[in-house]
């Protein structure tokens, strides 16, 4: 709790990220930055780009052409391209790049063009026509958003999705690989000549990565820039595009210099790269303690581990190291630096251009988010209608008794207008990381972003205020003079304004630093990293199936099953955007009759370029497609596939690695095994099986590590991948689907995951993986390949063969296909020679060629054989839909939620802290009012304290629980799809775990407020007070859960919830008492939970006090009954209604989820 509230002493310890790093990055050269995770690659890139966090202690100096960082503007001279994709999801790809180009400007391109033209004329050089057109067009102001943007779109292969929105986690847009390219393109359209690119290939296939790096290299050499690029798994052909290599390990430069000499250096150190090993993969592993020994080749000397420091020391005496040291000793001649090479102005264009760019973007976003503004207007109109028909003038009188009601109408009006802006809160918060990124990159000054944001809200504000004031003012019966209505409108206008939450930038920077490894690890994280086992994969071992027989029989037996599919077609309704472009077909065909089979003990790779339909086919086969139209036959060992049965014998490893963040690795596996293994498996056997799986996927050392949130804390990406595999393995499935198991991993981590996959196959299971950019080692670890081309057709289905010989033989046998070069990655070559461009060039259709081949006929025969049941076999059948009983499902879900809540103090502890603060606040404001019952105003004050407390704490509870439910809901969808449990047990666990936490919250709040306000110390009244507060907090919390369950995402829940709160507020019985509410709305009081809460609290405290009020022949009890309509003798009914509301919201949540 202390850590969550930031009140305990910090346990962070200093940690050196980079050690005495020195070197030179030269112009017109491409530099590849390699190193294992945690070696300091991101920190080095940030240091070179001048973007290191100010909180870090830095020594040393970075200079550009001999100039220190303080002599120019590094943010505009150099571009750091992050590994994290931060974009506004509502903008299209073209709009995102065009906005970047408008803000960054063309810089010094015009000056460079003039100088280039002068030199060309002096040397009588005729320029290349394409380059000449590009240079001239991009150098002319006003053309960059059209010319440069289009050029970069083509370079990055984004022209096919240029008019598609980028999207985010709540808005479907471009693919992950395309979004990564948008991040790269956003900086390439600018004038920066020094590019520092951090893991830009994540999610891209090897062919696309090659094309992008090649295009960047050409741009660098044409424009005289430089680039340092960090890649995770560069293929050999991509590796060969680079001029220089920087290899980092443990924060030290192990090698820097020409690519041609890197193997020479390591051979001098006693390590040699194997013939079919990618050099980049070799460099990633040779400095690792776990991987190094396999590369030792000096038989005359015993192997001894060589640490990074020894490599770094040896490199200084190597001829490349000595050359760099000599160059560093000679200061750079500043006269050789072109005046335009370093940016000295803070921003690329004038402030008017930046202001206009931000105004245009804000108008575009308002248009794209028109739903929010329409919803706000509709919500305000509805609220205005409720107010005008509730506070209607024919039912209200101008006397003292109605004074408080008029004040209630005014208060509610201000409250409504002010909180109507909350609908935009989520959108604004989501844009903040993008704003901080662009501001730090000096796209624009902050004021050019904020001014358009609130200026464009002025007309919206006028409209909202006008709608509310002019529909309610005269109907309520306020002063009809123009001046009074004008003053009221002005007050509402002042209260409104735009909602711009202030998220502390330090918090965002800390998160960003955590993502990039710039900050100090906590003690727990360091322990976890010490325990991590980084094991390499040996190619001989991967392909060795002889040893697998030793582990085929585990603790729990399973049925070996095959899966066949024949003529599978999958289509969806034609998107409206395509229909608008003139497409007449009713459906869009994504899979065009694909056929194949997956068999036990055979590891199959499902590959193809982006848009080929790999994941679509896998989802169709796994039964994960809930929409669309599926045709064709799918059989399991000869019997027609039944999804209910298939879910029990299959596993699906999703690419996103979705897990509950607040449980440990062992607990995650225990939960999965508990619910997915049959009830016949006893507890001891289940535990032994979990241990066996943990050993198989090498998670034993991480059993006690918290899973955490991706990219924020907990397990690394590679560890999460292995956990995803393990969660499915503990279900003892026969067939496993894996979507991109190596995506986002470096070569070493990918090798560890693939060894896990290989071991899984060797147990006799049927495994199929989609994969993007495999290295030679990883690609040849597969037994068979299912290759698809864009459009959803198969073009090769068959074995890879030794060293991919079968695959190469097939494609080289097609006339016109170029032969593969020695050492070239077969996976990359295969994607290149089968591209759409190759088909058009050669005038062939690879799908038709495959269907005329002998391989196709053999596959058809195999499908026919496997589609026939084995004699004596029976179809799979399970007596129940789920492995475990309904009671066990409820118990297991409650167990997991108990662990999650206990380890989530940012929710539980912070909620309790706010409760204490609000209790002390209300206690001091309404100090001792509970004892004052002589005057009406005293009663109004006391009732007001109850009303305010109910709404403040209730709404806080409802809002706080929504993010928690939203995070766990994604996990729930995965687990439900896997057949672990139904929706009700999950909802049961989520609901029941709130009871003890809210009880503590109620006791803390009740004791503080009850004693400070001074209500009567009676056992009955105190218990009644706690009872009503307890169930009030319960139903508010369950309402928040229900709102998330009923809506697609948390943001929409946050938009809709305030509408309900408004109605509850209006009819709570405080702003206008129930007897004064017009009869046509009085019915709503009986279904308004807050009205019943106020009824219970007021009636229990004051409903039986017989003391007479000053100046009136009326007791307190009589006044409460007459004015509010609350009766003390009906408290039992009020209590029952509270329980009913609580149960109702809980049940609605369980059905909605």
N, C-alpha and C positions, 0 to 999 in steps of 0.2 A: 504494500500500500504506500509505503514511504517513497519508493521509487516512482510509482505512478503519479503521486502528487508532487514530486520533485522537492521533497522536504528532507530527505535523508542525504547524508554525505555522498558525493560522487565516488564510485568505485573504478572510474576510468584511470588507466595507467598510460604513461607515455609509450609510444611505439614508433619506431623509425620505419618509414615507408620506403624512402629512397636513400641509398648510401653513396655519397661521393660520385654522383653521376655526371660525367663530362662527355661531350661529343660535338659533332658538327653535322648539321643537316644542310645539304647543298641544293641549289636551285636546279630545276629541270631534271630532278631525280626523284624516283619513287622509293620510299623507305617502308619496309614491312616491320612492324613491331610485334614480336612474339614473346611469349612467356606464360607460365602456368598461372592459374588463378591465385590472386593475392601477391603477385610479384611486383605490382606497382605500375602496371601499364597505364591505367586510367589516370593515376596521379601524375605520371610523367607527361602525358598528353596535355593535361590541364596546366602543368607548369610551363610547358613550351608555349601554350596559347595565352598565358598570362591570366588564367582563370582560377588559380588556386584559392581555396577558402582562406579568408583573412585570419581565421582562428588557428590555422596551422602555422607552426614555426618553420620558417624557410631560411636556409643559408645558401649562398652561392648566387650566381648571376646568369640571366639569360639575355643574350643580345641578338638583334637582327641587323645584319650588315654593319656591325660594330656599334650600333646604337642601343642604349639601354632602354628598358621598358618605359621609363619615365620621359623619354624623348619623342615618343609617338603614341598612337592609340592602338594598343595591341588587339582590342576587340574587333577593330575594323581591318587591321592588317592581316590577322590570322583568324581562321574560322575553326572552332571546336565543334565537331559533329558528335553529339552524345549517343550512347548506346540505348538511351531511353527515348521513346517516341512521344513527344509532347506536342499535340496539335489540337486545334479547335475542330471537333468532330463534325460540325455542321457545314464546314466549308469543303468545296471540292478540291481535288488535287491541284488543278490548274489555278484556282483562286488562292490556295495556300502559297504556291510558288510565286504567283504574280504579286501578292502582297509583300512577300519577302523582297522581291526585286524592286518594287516601288520604294520600299523603306531603305534598302541598302544603296540604291543608286548604281550608276555605272562607274563611279569612282574616277580613276585616272585612265580609263580606257581610251578616251579621246586623245589625251596627250601621247599615250603610247602609240596609237594609230598614226598620229602625225609624225612621230619619230621613226616609226617603222617605214612609212611611205618615203620619208626623206632618204633613209638608208637604202631602200630598195632601188630608188632612182639612181643613187650614187653608184650602186654596184651593178646596175642594169639587170636587176632580178625581176622576173615576171612572177607575181604571187599566184599561189593556187587559188582557183576561182571560188571554190566553196569556202575556204578559209577567209578569203578577201571579203566575200559577201557577209559572212558572219561577223567579222571584226568591224566592218563599217556599220552594219545595222545595229550591233550591240553597243557601239560607242556613241550613237546619237541619242541624246536625251529624249525620254518619252517613249522610246521603242523597246526598252529593256523588258517590260512586262509581256510583250508580244513575241519578240524575237528570241531573246535569251531564254525566256521561259519555255517556249516551244522547243528550242534546241536541247535544253536540259531534259525536258520530258521525253524526247526521243532517245537521248543518251541512256537514260535510266530505264527505258522500256515502260514508261508510265503513260505514253500517249493513248494506250488502249483503255485506260481508266481515268483519263484526265478530267472527265466531267462527272466522276463518281465522288460522292462525299467521302472524306477520310474516315469518319466514324470513330467510335470509342466503345467502351465496354457496355454502353447502353444504347448505342446507335450503330446499326450494321452498316459498314462501309467497305473500304478496300481490304484486301487480305493483310495478314501480318507482315509478309515479305514486301508487299507494295508500300505499306506504311513505313517500313524501314527505309525504303528508297525515297519516300517523301522527305524524311528527316535529312537524308543526304542532299537531296535536291534543293531543299530550303536554303542551304548555305552555298551550294554551287552556283546559284543564280546571282550571288553577290560578287563584289569586286575583290574579295580576299584572295591573295596569292598563296598563302601558307595554309594548308588544310591539315587538320589533325582529326582523324576519323577513328572513332572508337567502336569496334565490333559492328561494322556496317553490314555484315553478311548474314546476320541471324535471321533464320526463316527463309533464306533464298536458296534455290538450287544452285549447284556448282556452275552450271552453264551461265546463269544470269549473273552470278558473282564475277565470273570471268569477264563478261561483257561490260559490267559496270567499272571494274578496276581498269580494264583496257581503255575505256572511254575517258576515265579520269586521267590516266597516264598520257593519253594524247593531248588532253586539254592542258595538262601541266607543262608538257614540252612545247606546245604552241604558244602559250601565254607566259612562259618563263616563271612558273610558280614552283612550289614544292609541296610534297604530301608525305605525311607519316600516317600509316594506316594500320590499325590493329585488327587482325582477323582471327577467328576461332579455329576453323578447320580449312585452311586454304588448300585447294587441290594443287598438284604439281604444276599444271599449266598456269594457274593463277599466281603461284609462287614465282614462276619464271618471269612474270611481268615486272617484277620489282628489280631495282638497281642495287639497293642496299638493304641490309638486315640489321636490326637492333634486337638482340636477345636479352631479356631481363630474367633474373632469377633472384628471389629474396631481396629485391630492391637494388640489385647491383647489375651493371652492364657486363654480361658475360662475353658478348661479341658485338662489335659495330663496324660495319664496313661493307665492302663489295660482296655481293651474293656469291660470286664465283670462288671466294676464298674461305667460306665458312666451314665447309667439310674438311678442308686442309687443316684448319686450326684444330678441329676436334680429333682428327686422326693423329696429330702431334700429341694430343692429350690421351690417346689410347682408345678412342671410340670411333666406330665406323658405322655408317648408315647401311642397312641391308639393301640388296638390289631392288626389291619391290616395295620398299618403304618410302613414303613421301618424305622429302627433306624437312618440310615444315613440321610434320608429325615427329620426326626424329629429334628436331631441335626442342620441341615442347617437352619431350620425355627424357632427354639425355641428362638434364640437370636434376631430375627427380630421384630421390633416394630409392623409391620402389621400382623404378623403371630402368635405372642406369645400367645395371649389371649386364643386361642382355646385349648391350652394344659394345662391351669390352672385347677387343680382338687380339690383345697381346698375350699370346699363350705362354710367352717366356717370363711373364711377370704376373704375380697374383693380383687379383682385382681388389681394390680398396676404394670405398666411396669417395668421390671427389666433390666437395661442397662448392657452392657458388663462389665463395671468396677465393678459392684456389684457381678456379676458372678465370675470375676477374683479374687476379694477379698475373696469371700466365698470359692473358691477352695483352697486358701492357708491354710485355717483352716480345710479343708477336709483331711481325712487320706492319700489319694493319694498325695495331694499337700504337706503335711507335710513330707511324705517319700521322695519326690523329693528334697525338701529344705534341708533335713538332708544329702542326698547323695551329694548335691552340696557343702555343707560345708566341706566335706572330700575330699582332693585332691586325684586324681587318682594315684595309685601306678604305676609309669612308668615301673617298672621291670616286670609287668604283660603283657606289650605290646611286641608282637613278633617283632623282628627287621624288618621283611619283610612286616609288616602290613601297614606301612607308606612309600610312595614313596619318595625317596630323590634325584633321578636323574630326570632331567628336561624332558627328552624324553625317551620313552620306548625302543627304539632300536637305533643302531648307525646311524650316518648321511649318510653313504653309503646306508644302507637299505632304509632310508627315501627318499633319492635322487632317488634311483631306483624305488621305489613305485610311486613317483610323475611322473617320466619319463614314466613309464608304463601307468599310468592313462592319461597323456597328449597324448600319442600315441593312446590310445583307443578313446579319445574324438576327436582327429583329424580324425580318421577313421569314427567315428559315424557322424561327421559333414563334411564328404567329399563333400557334396553338396556345402557348402560354398567355399571350396578351388577350386572345379571344376568351380563354378560360377566365382570366382575371376580370374582364369586362362582364362576362356572364355571371360570374360569382358575385360581383359587386351589384349588378342589376337584381339578382335574386335576393341578396341581402337587403337592398334598398326596398324591394317589395315587401319583404318580411317586416322591416322596420315601419314602413308607412301603414301597413295593415295592423300592426301591433300597437303603435303609439298614435292611433288615428285621432284626429282632433275632436270628432263627435263624441268620443268616449273619455276625453280628458277635459279638466276644468282648471281655470286660472285661480287656484286657491292654494293655501299652504300645504294641504295634504298631497297635492300633485306636484309640488316643487321638486321633491326628490325624483319623481318619475321623469320630469323634463330634464333634470340633470343626468339621469340615467341614459336618456336618449342622446344627449350631447356626448357623454362619455363613450357610449357604444359607437357613435359615428366616428369619433377620433380614433378609437381602437380599431375599427374596421378598415378605415382608410390607411392607417399606419401599417397594419399587419397584412394588407393586401399585397404589399411588395415582397412578402416572404416567398411568393411563388417563384421569384427570380433568384432567390438565394442560392439554390443548387447550381443554376447555370453560372452565376458569378463565381462561386467557389471553384467550379470545374475549370474556369478560364484562368484562374490565378496562376497556376504553374506555367501556363503558356505565356502569360504576361511577364512573369519574373524571368523566364528564359529569354524572351525577346528584348526586354529592358536591359538585361545583363549583356546581351550581344550588341547593344546600342542600335537596335532597330529604330528606336524612338525614345524621346524623354517621357517620363511617366505622365506628365500633364497632358500630352497629346493623346494619351489613351483614356484618361479619366474624364477630361472635359467633354468629348463627344458622348461618352457614356451617360453623363447626367444631363447634358443639353438635349439630347434626343429623347430623354424621359420627360421633358417639360410638357410637350403637347400631350403625351400619354397621361401625365398627371392632371392636366387641365381637363381632359376628357373624363377621367375617372371621377374627379371632384365634381365636375358638372353633372354627370349622371347621378351621383349620389345626392348632391345638395338639391338639385332642381326636381328630383322625384320625391324627396322626403320632406323638405323644408316646410312647404305650405300645408302638406297633408297632416304633418304632426301638429301644426298650429303655432309655430314660432312667430316672432314679430314679422308682419308682412312687409315692413319697410325695406327699401332697396339696400340701405346702408347696413342693416343687421344681417341680411343674407350674404352680402358681400364680405362682411367681417368673418362670418362663419366659413365661407369658402376659402378665404385667405388662411384661416387657421388650419383648415384641412390640408391646404397646399403645403404649408410649412411643415406639417407633421409627416407629410408623405416622403418626398425625396426618393432617391433610388437606394436600394439596399446593397451596400458594398461592404461585406463582412471583412474584418481585418484579421486575416490569418497571419499569425506571426511569421515573418520571413525566416527567422532563425529556425523555426520548427521545420519549414520546408527545406531549408539548407541542410539541416541535420539529417532529414530523411534522404535528401539527394546525396549527402556525403556517405551515409550508410550504404546507399546503393553502389557507390563507386569505390568504396573502400578507403575513403579519405579520413575517416574518424577513428577514434580509438575503440577497439572492441571491448564489450563488457566481459566480465569474468566468465560468465556462462558460455558466451560465444567462443572464448579462447579455449575453454575446456572441451567444447564440442569439436573445435578444429584440431585440438591435439589428439582427440580420439579418432578423427577421420582416417580411414584407411584408403590410400590412393593406390590402386592396383592396376597394373598394365595388362594389356591383352597381347598374347603371342599368336601370330597368325597360324602357326602349326597347331597350337592348342585349339583355336577357334574351329578349325576344320577337322579336328580329330574326333571322330564319332566312336572310335573303338573304346575310349575310356568312359564314354557316357553310360555304358551298360551297368557300371558300378552304382549309378545313382538313379537308374530308371525306377526302381521300386523304393518309394518313400514310405513314410509311416502310414499315410492314408492312400489306398489304391484309387485309381480313377479310370474311367472308360476312355480308350483311345478312339477318337471320332474323327471322321473326315467331313469336309464341307464342300459341296459342289453347287455351282450355279450355272444356269444355262439360259442364254438369250435374255439377260436382265436389261430392262428398260426402265428408266426413271425420268419422270417429267413433272414440271410444276406449271401452274397457271402463268401465262405470259405476263411479265411485269408491265405495269402501266407505262413506264418510261419507254419501253421498247414498242409498245402499241402506239404511243404518241409519235414515234419515229416512222410509222408506216408499216410495221410488222403485222401481218394479217393472221398468222397462226394463233390458235387458242392456247396452245401449250408450248413450253420451252423444253426440248428434249436434252437432258444432261448426260444420260447414259444410253448408248445406242446398241443395245443387244450384246453385252459383254458376257463371256463364258469362261469358266475356269474351275479349278479345284485346289483345295488346300488339304494337306495330308499330315498325319501324325509324324513327329520327328523330322519334319521338313520346315526349314525357316524360309519364308517367302517374303521378298521385298516387293512392295507395291509402289511403283515409281512413275514419274511423268512430269512434264513441265507444269507451271502454275496454270490452273484452269482445265487440267486434263480430267478431273473427276475422281481423283484418288480417294479423298476423304468421303466424297459422296458415295462411292461404291462401298467403302468400308462401313459407313453408317447404314446403308441399305441392308447389307449382309448381317450386321449386328442387330438390326431392328431398332436403330436409334432415330430413324426418320419417322416423324409423327405426321407430316403433311406430304403432299405430292401424290403422284400416281406411280405404282410399282407394277411391272409386268415381268413374267418369267418364272422359272422354277428354281427353288433353293431346297436342297436336301441335306440331311444330316445322316451320314452312314447309310444312305439309301432311302430314308424315310422323309416325307415332307416336313419342312421346318415348322414348328409351332413356337411362337415367340415366348409364351409363358414357360414352356419347358426349356427352350434354348437359353433364356436368361439365367437358369439355374446351373447350366453346364458351361457357360462362356464367361469370359472376362473382357473388359474394354478399358484400355489404358489411354486416357485422354491426353492430348498434347498440353493442356493447361495445368496439369498436376493440381487438381482441386482437392484440398484436405482441410479438415478442421484445424485452425491455427493453434489452439490452446491445449492440445493433447500431445503426448509424446509419441515417438515412433512405435514403441511397443504397444501402447494403448490403441493406436490407430489399427494395428494389425489384430489385436485382441478383439476390438469391436467388429471388424469385418469378419473374422473367423467365427465369432460368437453367433452372428446372425446368418451366415451363409453356409456354414457346415451343417449337415443333418443333425437332428436332435439325438440320433443314435451314437454320435461321437461324444464320449465323455470328456469332462473338463481336463483331466490329465493328458489324454491323447491330443486334445486340441492345443494345449500349451506346448507339448513336444513338437507338434506339427508347425506351430508358429516359430519355434526356435530353429527348426530345420529350414524353413523358408528364409528366416533372417540370415542364416549362415549362407544359404544359396545366393542371396542377392547382396551379401556383404554389408548387412546393416547391424550386426551384433554389437559393434562398438558404439553405435548411435542409438541404442535402445532407449536411453533416458533423455534424449534430446527433444526439445519442443519443436513441433513442425514449423510454426510461425507463418507469417504472411509472405508471399513471393516478393522478392526484391526489397523487403523491409527488415525482416529478422528471421531467425530460425535456420532451417536447413538451406544448404546451397542448392542451386538449380539441379546439379547432377544428383545430389542426395535425394531431392524430391522426386526425380525421375525414377530412381530405384525404389523409393517408397510406393510410388504409383504402381509399379510392377508387383511389389510384394503384397499390396492390399488386394490385388486380384488373385495372386497365387494362393493366398491363404484360404480362398474360397474353393481351392482344389478343382479349377476348371479344366476341361478337356481342350477347349479352343480359346485362344487369346488374340485379341486385336490390339495393336499398338499404333497410335497416331503420333508420328514424329518423335520417337523416343530419344533421338540425339539432337534435336533442335535446341539451339542456344548453348550448346556445350563446346568446350575446347576439345582438342584431339584426345587428350588423356582421359577426360571425363567421359567422352563419347565411347572410348574403348572400354571403360569400366562398365558402362550401361550395356554395351553390346555383349560383353562377357556374361552379364546377368541374363540377357535374352538368350544367348547361346546355351547356357546351362538349363534354362527353362525348356528349350526345344529338346535337349538331350534327355530330359525326363520322359519323353514320349508324347509331349503335348503338340497340338497344332497351333502354330504361331504365324501371324502375318503382320508386317510392319509397313506403314508408309514412311518414306525417308526422302530427304531433300538433297543434301550435298554430302554424300558419304565419301570418306577417304578410300584409297585402294584397299587398305586393311579391312575396313568396316564393310565395304561393298562385297568383298570376296568372302566375308564371313557368312553370307547368305547362300542358301542352297539353290533357290529358284528365283526367277524374276517375273513379275507381272507388270509389263510396261504399257502405259497408256499414252495416247496423244491427245492434244487439245480437241475437245468436242466429245469426249467420253467413249473412245473406241480403243480396243487393245491392238497392239502392233507386235508384241512378242510375249509369249507365255511359255516358259521352259527353263531348263537348267542353265546355270552359269558356266559350270565346268571348271576344271583346274585353271587358275589364273584367268578366269572369265573367257576361256577358249571357245566354249560353245556359243556364247553370245557374240563374240567377235567374228567367229566363223559365219554365223547366220547373216549379220549385217554386211560384212565384207563381200558376201556372195551376191549382194544386190548390185546391179550394174549402176555405176556412177558414184557409189559410196567410196570416199577416200579411206585409205588404210590407216589404222591406228599407229601413232608414233611410239617408239620405244619409251617406256617409262610414263606414258600418258595414262591418266585415270580412265579406265573403261567406262565408268559411270558418266563422266563428263563427255567423253567422246560419243557415247551412245545418245545422249540428249542433244548434242550438237548435230550429229548426222541425221537425226530423225525430226528435226525442227520443221515448222511449217514453211519457213523460207527454203529449206532444202527440198521439200516436196514440190514447191512451186518451181524451183530451179530445174529439178530433174524431171518434172512433169509426171510424178508417180504418186500413188496413194499407199502408204505403208500398211494401212489396215487391209486393203485388198490383197497386197502381196502376202501378208500373213495368212489370210484366209485361203489362199491358193497353195500354201506350203504343206509339206509333209508333216511339219510340226503341228500345224493346226489339226490335221486329221488324227494324229496320235493323241492330241489333247481331247478331241471329241470322243475318241474311243475310251480314253481314261475316264472322262466324265460319265459316259454311258455305263462303264463297269462300276464306278463308285456310286452311281445313282440306283444301283440294284442292291437290295438288302442281302446281306450274307445269310445263307441258309442256316436256320436255327436261331437267328437273332430276333430280337423283339424291339419294337419302337420304345423310345424313352417315355417314361410315365412317372409322374409324382402325384401322390394323393392330395397334396395341398399346394397352393400357389407359392407359399413362402416356406423356407426351410424350418423356421422356428415359429412357435405359437404366438398368438397375439400378446399374451402376457409377457413372454420373454422379449418380444420386440419393445414393449413399453419399458420394461426393466432396463434393457440395454441402452435405449435412447436416454432415459433418465440418468443412467450412470455416466454417459458421455457428456451430457449437459452439466452435470454436477462438476465434473473435472474442468470443463470449459469456463464455467462461471467463476470457479474458485481461482483460476489462473488468469482471469481477465479483470484486474483491478481498475483498469482505465474505464471500465463500465461500472462495476459494482462499487468500488471505493469512491470514485468521483461522484457517482450519483448520491452516495451517502454524504459526501462532503457538501454538495449543494443543498441537500436536505437540512443539514445542520446550519448552514449559512442562512437559508430562508427562514428556518425556525427562529434563529436569533434575531433576524431582521424584523420579522412580524412580532416576535415577543417584545422587542424594545419599542416598536412603533405603537403597538396596542397594549402597552404595559398597564396591567391592573384594570383593564376595562371590563373584565368579566364580573367584577364585584359591583359595578355601577349599573343598577337597574332602576333608578328612580326616574330617569327622563327617557323620552322617546329617542333622542339623539344618541344616548348611551347605547341603547339597543341596536340602533342602526350601525353604530361603530363596531359593536361586537359581531353583529351579523356580517358586516363588511369584512372583518378579519377572517371569518370562516369562508366567505365567498372567494376572497383573494387567494387564500391558502390552497383551496381546492383546485382552482384554475392554474395557479403557478406551478405547484408541485405535480399536479395531474398531467398537465401538458408537458412538463419536463420529463416525467417518466415515459410518456408516450413517445416523445421525440428521441429520447436516449436509447430506447430498445430497438428502434427501427434499423439503425446500422448493424446492430448485432444480429438481428434476424436476417437481414439482407446478405451478410457474409455467410452465415450458416445455410441459407436457402440454396445457394449454388452447390454446396456440399450435399444437401438433401436431394437435389435433383439427380446428381450422379448416383447416389446410393439407392434411391428409389428405382432408377433405371436399371440398376444392377440386381434388382429383386431382393434387396436386403429387408425392406419393411414397407408398409403402406404409410399413407400420410398421417393417419391418426396417432400411431405410436410416437412419431417424431413430434407432433404437436403436443402430445401428452407430456413428453419430457421437457419441451421448451416452456410449457405452461406451469407444470408442477414445480420446477426448479425455482420459479420466481417467488413461490409462497414464503420460504424462510427468509429470503433477502428483503422482501417487502415487509415482512413482520418486523425485522430489525429496524428498517427505515421508519415504520409507523411508531414503534416504541420510542425511538430517539426523538422523532418530531413531536409525538404526542406528549411525552414527559416535559420537554422544553417549553413548548407553546402553552400547554395547559397550565403549567405552573407560573409562567411569566405573564400571561394574560389574566390569570387569576380567576379562572372558572371555579365553581363550587367544588370543594374537595369531598365528593361523595363517590363511594365505590361504584354505584350503579351508573352515575353520570360519566365517570372517567372511563368505565368499560364501554359504555355506549359511544363515547367520543373515539376511542381507539378502534372500536368495531367499524364505525362508519368510515373513518379515515383509511383503515386497512383495505376494506373492499373498494373504496374509491380509487386508491392507488392501484389495486389489482385490475379493476375494469379499465382504467386509463391505459395501463401497461398492455393489457390484452387487446385493447382497441388499436394501439400502435402496431402490435403484431398482425392483427387482422388487416390493417391498412396496407402493410407490406404484402401480405398474402393475396390480397385482392387486386394488386396493381403489378405491372410488369417489372418495376424497379423502385428503388428507394426514393428517387427524386420525384416520381409521380405521386408516391405515397405522401411525401412532404408537401406537395402542392395541394392535394385533395384534403388532407387532414385539417388544415386551418378552416376550411369551409364548415366542417362539422363542429369544430370548436366554436366558431362564430354562432352557430345555431344554439349550441348548448349554453353559451354565454348569454345570448339574448333571452332565452326562456328559462334561465336558471331560477327565476323568482326573486332575484335581488334588484336588477335594474328596473323591472316592473313586476310587482307582486302578482301572483297567480289570480287573485280575485279581480285585479284591474286589467288583466289581459282580455281582449275581445273574445267573445265566445267561440268565434271561428278558429282561433289559434289556441284556445285553452286546452284542447285535447293533446297538443304536443307536449305540454308540461308533464303529462303522465308517461310519456316515452322518452323524456329527457333525463339522462342519468344524473347530471349535475343538479337538476331541480330536486330529485329525490335525496341526493346527498345533503343539500342545504336544508331540506325538510328534516332529515334525521338529526343533523347537528344542532339546528336551532331548537327543534321541539324537545330534544333530550336535555338541553341545557336550560331553556327558559319556559318550556311548555307547561311546567307544573309550579311555577313561582306565583304565589298568591299575593305578593306585595303590590300595593296600588301605586300607580304612576303619579308623579307630582302634578297637581292641577287637574287631574282627571279622575273621574269615578270609574276607573277601569284597572283591573289587575294586569300584571305583566302577561300572564297566561292568556287572558282574554284579548289583549292587544295582539299577541302573536297569532291567535286564532283568527281574529277579525282582519288584521292587516295582511298577513302572509297566507292565511288559510292552513296553518300547521296545527295539528292536534296531537297532544302527548299520548293519548290512549291508542293511537294507531302506529306507535313505534314498531311494533312487531311486524306489521305489514310493510313498513318502510325497510326493515331489515331483510325481509324475504325478497323484496324487489331488488335490493342491492346484490343479493346472491344470484338472482335470476339474470341480472345484467352481466355479472362476472362470468357466469357459466355460458351465457349466450355468446359473448364476444370470444370466449375460448373455443367454443364449438365452431363458430363461424371461421375462426383462424384455421382450425383443423380441416375444415372442408375447403377453404380457399387455397390452402397451401398445396 
